[in-house]
């Protein structure tokens, strides 16, 4: 997984340096797919298929590809943070998860500009390159830094989201919106953020990151339906564990 991510990242870094020359097509309102995105996905699929030829795939751009092995598949986002990438902002990542019977058992999130390889295996902990990760120990929202994702043009959730944003802003030290859910989750695992929430994410956005947070000692759940549902609903609340109840209660109260 790491080798595939590094190989795909070489093309992304090259294209990032020539971002003004990329061929870009619209995939939807404020949601773009670039030639770099598609190339990275092809490389990841090719390299992972060499290693595990029977595995299936769930790909952001190409959708689901069934494999001979019905129990295992790769869940891939080849470029999380596409809008950042296309605007020359160096904050994007490759996300790969190995899913067995619906459960993520290994994950990699690679940020190529800073050469940060976040990775985790179920039961074996979470790591940044060769350093073991632990979530933050802060237990007070007033001194905590929280990340989120803002709904973009064309999404119907703006009014309800703004209510949650206002509620959280009044209780925390700061809120950050960096534009990559995969890295937001990795940063929670690394103790850089105390928490993260977002609505309507896709499985490939969060599969690897959810495992990272849990293996680093944090807690991840759906805001409404509990821990088990998060990969299916995409409504994500991830924290260091100690702040899960107060942050979740604040957001749910705003939604109510």
Buried (B, 14 or more C-beta within 10 A) or exposed (E): BEEBBBBBBEBBEEBBEEBEEBEBEEBEEEEBBBBBBBBBBBBBBEBBBEEBEEBBBBBBBBEEBEBEEEEBBBBBBBBBBBBBBBEEBEBBBBBBBBBBEEEBBBBBBBBBBEEBBBBBBBEEBBBBEEEEBBBBEBEEBEEBBBBBBEBEEEBEEEEEBEBBBEBBEEBBEEBBEBBBBBBBBBBBBBBBBBBBBBBBBBBBBBBBBBBBBBBBBBBBBBBEEEEEBBBEBBBBBBBBBBBBEBBBEBBBEBBE
